[in-house]
Amino acid sequence: MPTFPFYQVDAFANQPFEGNQACVMPLDAFLADDVLLKIAAENNVAETAYLVPLADGVWALRWFTPAVEVPLCGHATLASAHVLFDEGGYDGDVIHFDTVRSGRLSVRRMADGRLEMDFPSAPIQPVPVTEDIAAALGARPLEAWGGMFYAARFDGPETVKALQPDMKALKVLGAEASGWDRGNFGCFALGGDGVDVTSRFFAPGSGIDEDPATGSWHTMLSRILATHFDLPKAACWQAYPGRGARVDVHLEGDRVKLVGKAVTVIEGQFRL
């Protein structure tokens, strides 16, 4: 019976039970796609990340939800770097990940122990707030943008925290997106408890009703904040009920830095 190393990590977390769960599985070579998807479904967390070494300090990286392979995942990238640095004994300062649809991503270990990810930040454009989207979200956004996801701004953090979307309706809605299914909505408001922005991320289109901490969403959010609200640097709080996650962002041209921490909560072997 083949076995594979397995780690479960809370990403964008200072301690267990915060942030977002990711499973990380270092491999010698990628297994068949249907097997990778079955493993992710068995793990049943937001994303499972698979790592294959390519060269010194460079790994190939792929991400799967329980339902689909995704083109970009921030929290599982953070978890992967954490595993290589803290569990795998990698002693360099920077890890590079080569991905199929998001190019090369880099993660740097900072002096204070946090990890800084260097990600692409795709263009955005204003999109209409339609009646069906407002109804599915359960509140009317003040304005919205399309890009990787549908991004909706609301009047305050409490409105965002109180959202109770109709997931079945939301799953088939959205803006035209490049490389991502409909049914993926970032909802945010300026302000919050000690932060610049409060947000939540609903992803029934990717098989997850609500994601606890979403790095890919923050790559889009950072561009909105820098372009429309003069916030190239921002402290962001993703207000998932019962967990929550702090993500610091800094937009630099067409790249964004995402900063956070991670902790390992489970280590073992996956048996096939």
PyMOL commands that set and color helices and strands:
alter all, ss='L'
color gray80, all
select helices_A, chain A and resi 33-43+74-87+131-137+157-162+167-170+204-206+215-229
alter helices_A, ss='H'
color red, helices_A
select strands_A, chain A and resi 3-11+20-26+47-55+58-64+69-70+94-98+104-109+115-120+125-126+143-146+150-153+185-190+197-203+208-211+233-238+245-252+255-260+262-271
alter strands_A, ss='S'
color yellow, strands_A
deselect
rebuild
show_as cartoon
